[in-house]
Amino acid sequence: MATLSQKGFLLLEDGTLFHGRLVGPAEPTVAEVVFTTNMTGYQETFSDPSFRGQIVVMTAPQIGN
């Protein structure tokens, strides 16, 4: 289990590596990375069961601001 300050990374199939920090408990995981261009409704995106097992990347710059 990860702690708040533990380092993490995202390794893509093509070998691209992104470093970051883990937030909350985490274990090694394999998942599909998907992108969404939604400008609204991001709450529904994160709770939508069709995204289960996927890493969702929000591409609209306003999300989270």
C-alpha positions as CSV (number, residue, x, y, z in Angstrom):
1,M,0.0,0.0,0.0
2,A,1.3,3.4,-0.9
3,T,1.5,6.4,1.4
4,L,0.8,10.0,0.5
5,S,4.5,10.8,-0.2
6,Q,5.4,7.7,-2.2
7,K,6.8,8.1,-5.7
8,G,4.9,6.4,-8.5
9,F,5.1,6.2,-12.3
10,L,3.0,5.4,-15.4
11,L,4.8,3.2,-17.9
12,L,3.2,3.1,-21.4
13,E,3.3,0.1,-23.7
14,D,5.7,2.0,-26.0
15,G,8.2,2.5,-23.2
16,T,7.3,6.1,-22.3
17,L,7.7,6.7,-18.6
18,F,6.0,9.4,-16.6
19,H,7.0,10.0,-13.0
20,G,4.7,11.3,-10.3
21,R,3.4,10.9,-6.7
22,L,0.8,8.5,-5.5
23,V,-2.2,9.8,-3.6
24,G,-3.8,7.4,-1.2
25,P,-3.5,3.6,-1.2
26,A,-2.3,2.0,-4.4
27,E,-0.9,-1.3,-5.7
28,P,0.7,-2.1,-9.0
29,T,-2.0,-2.0,-11.7
30,V,-2.4,-2.7,-15.4
31,A,-5.0,-0.6,-17.1
32,E,-6.0,1.0,-20.4
33,V,-5.5,4.8,-20.6
34,V,-8.4,6.5,-22.2
35,F,-9.0,10.2,-23.0
36,T,-12.2,12.2,-22.8
37,T,-12.8,15.7,-24.2
38,N,-15.9,16.4,-22.1
39,M,-16.1,20.1,-21.0
40,T,-18.9,19.3,-18.5
41,G,-20.2,16.3,-16.7
42,Y,-16.8,15.1,-15.3
43,Q,-18.5,13.9,-12.1
44,E,-20.5,11.5,-14.2
45,T,-17.4,10.4,-16.1
46,F,-15.6,9.4,-12.9
47,S,-18.6,7.5,-11.6
48,D,-19.6,5.9,-14.9
49,P,-19.2,2.1,-14.6
50,S,-18.2,1.8,-18.3
51,F,-14.8,3.3,-17.4
52,R,-14.1,0.6,-14.8
53,G,-10.5,-0.7,-15.1
54,Q,-9.4,2.3,-17.2
55,I,-7.3,5.3,-16.4
56,V,-9.3,8.4,-17.5
57,V,-7.5,11.5,-18.7
58,M,-9.5,14.7,-18.9
59,T,-8.2,16.8,-21.9
60,A,-10.3,19.9,-21.2
61,P,-7.9,22.4,-19.4
62,Q,-10.8,23.9,-17.3
63,I,-11.4,20.6,-15.5
64,G,-10.2,20.8,-12.0
65,N,-9.5,24.5,-12.0
